[in-house]
Amino acid sequence: MTILSTRPVPVADSATEIRLVEPVASASTGFAPSWLRPVVVERLLAVVDAALIVVSGIGCAVGYHVVTAGTLGKADVYAAASVLVAINFVLLTIVQQGYRLKTVTHLPRTFRMTLTTWTGLFGALLAIAFTMKVSDEFSRGTTISFYLVGLAALLAWKIVAARWTAHALRTGAFANGRALLIAEFGLATSSNTVEDLGQHGYRLMRVMEIPAKELASPLLLSSLAPRFEELINYAREQRIEHVFLLINWSRQHAIDSILDVLKILPLPVHLVPDPNTARFLRYPLVGTGNTFTAELRRAPLTWRERALKRALDLAGASLALFVFAPVMLVTALLIKLTSPGPVFFRQTRHGFGGRAFRIFKFRTMRVLEDGPTIRQAEKNDPRVTPIGKWLRKTSIDELPQLLNVLKGDMSLVGPRPHAAAHNTEYEQIIGNYAFRHHVKPGITGWAQVNGYRGETRTLDLMQKRVECDLWYINNWSLWLDVRIILQTATMGVLQTSAY
C-alpha cells in the first residue's frame, strides 16, 4: 500500500509555494506485484466464469446419463454445447461491463446481471436449437440441471469474487504502474483522488502541487521551468508510466501549458475531474448524436425493466382476479345488502408521471369523498360501515384495484397512491415527494410491508413512508416485487394500522 509522506522537498524559490511530496512504501505491506493489474484480474474473472460453465455443463451431462442410463451419453456434444454457452455468456457480460472491478464489487447488480444473462442465453439457445431441429440431441434433464447447477456455481463464485476484489481495492493490492500527480494546491487533499488511485494500483511516486495564483499566471511555464525540468528528469529516472493532472477544468491555459511542457515525455497524461466536474461525471455518459452528455437523472426503470414489471402485473392481476372472484362477488353482495350506495368507490388519484386516474375500491364508508378536501380514515371513524371495517382490516376493499392494474394505471407493487387533495398538500411540504410518481402506484408497496400503512397522523409518518417509497424506486428488481407480494399475502390479515 502506498502512503504519502508529508515532508516537502526543498524548492529553489520558496515564494512559488510549490510542494513536491514524495510517497514512501509501507514496510508492512510493500508494493503490489507488477503483474496484478486490474485488466489482468478482469480477464481472469472471465476465464473462471467460462471454466465454471464448461465444467458444470459436462459434469451435469455425464452425471445425469450415468445415474439414469448407466452410460456417459454424448459427452462430446454436451462439451461443445457447454463451450458455446460459456463463450456467449462471457461476451454478453463483457458487453454489459460486468467484469469491471466496480461492477464486480456491487453484488446486487452482479446477481441481476448474471441471472438475466444466464436465463436469457438459455432461452435464446433453446429457441435456436428448436428452430434448427437439433433439440432432440439434448435431454431435458441434462438441460435443466445444467441451468440450475451452472447458475448456482456462477452466483457462488460471484460472491467470492466480490469479497476478494473489495478487499484488494481496500488494501491497494493491484498494480497499475508508477505515476506522477500534478495538482492545484489543496485539491489533492480535499478530494479522494490520491486514495482512489492507490486503491486501483497506481503508485504515486511524486505529487507536485501548484498554487492557484501560479496557475492563473500567463507566465506559468517560464516561472516554473526549473520545477518542471526537475520533474521530467525524475520521471525518466524512475521510469514513470502515467501522469495525472488534478486541476480545475476552467484553467484551460494552465492545462495546455503543462501538456506542452510534458510533450517530451512519451507518457499518457490523464486529466482528473475537479470536484465540481466530478459530481456530474459520476452519472452515466450517454451518446446523443455526436455529443456526449452526462445523464444527471435517469428514468427509474429501463424499458426492459418496465416490460418485466408489466408482465408480472398482467400475470399476477389475472391470476388474482381468477382466485378472488368468489370473494369479490360475495363482498359486492354484502355491501349492497348492508348499506345504501354503490358497490364500488371511485376516487381521483395521481399515478405515473403525476397523471390523474380513477381508482377502484369496494365502498367501505357511507360517504364518497373526492375533490379538494378529503379526510383520512381514523380509528373508530363513524363514516366506516360495519362491513367496511372488516373489509379495510383484511384489505379486501383493495381487490378491485386489480382492474386498475390490468388497465395500466397501477402496478401490483409500488408507492401507494394518495387522494389528489393529499397529494397536492404533501408535494408542498415534503421535498422529495414528487419522486414517488417516477413509477406506477401499487396496490401494496415497500412502505406498507414495513409498517407504514393506513392513517398518517403526523408529518413524520408520511416522511417515513416517502423514504420507503424512494428506496423501493432506487432499488427495484423483479425479485423485490415478488418478495413484497409474498410479504403482503402473509401479513395482510395481521395488520392493525388500517381502519
JOVEN-V499178 format. One record per run of one state. SS is the DSSP state (~ for helix, > for strand, _ for the rest). FROM is the first residue (numbers start at 1). TO is the last residue. Records with the same first field share a line. If there is no record, write none. Layout:
SS = FROM-TO, FROM-TO
This chain:
_ = 1-1, 9-13, 17-18, 26-37, 70-74, 96-100, 105-106, 132-134, 138-139, 172-176, 185-186, 191-192, 200-201, 211-211, 216-219, 224-224, 238-241, 247-251, 262-267, 272-274, 282-284, 289-290, 295-302, 339-343, 351-351, 355-355, 363-364, 366-383, 385-385, 395-395, 399-400, 408-410, 414-418, 430-432, 439-441, 445-445, 450-458, 475-477, 495-499
> = 2-8, 19-25, 177-184, 202-210, 242-246, 268-271, 285-288, 291-294, 344-350, 356-362, 365-365, 384-384, 411-413, 419-419, 442-444
~ = 14-16, 38-69, 75-95, 101-104, 107-131, 135-137, 140-171, 187-190, 193-199, 212-215, 220-223, 225-237, 252-261, 275-281, 303-338, 352-354, 386-394, 396-398, 401-407, 420-429, 433-438, 446-449, 459-474, 478-494
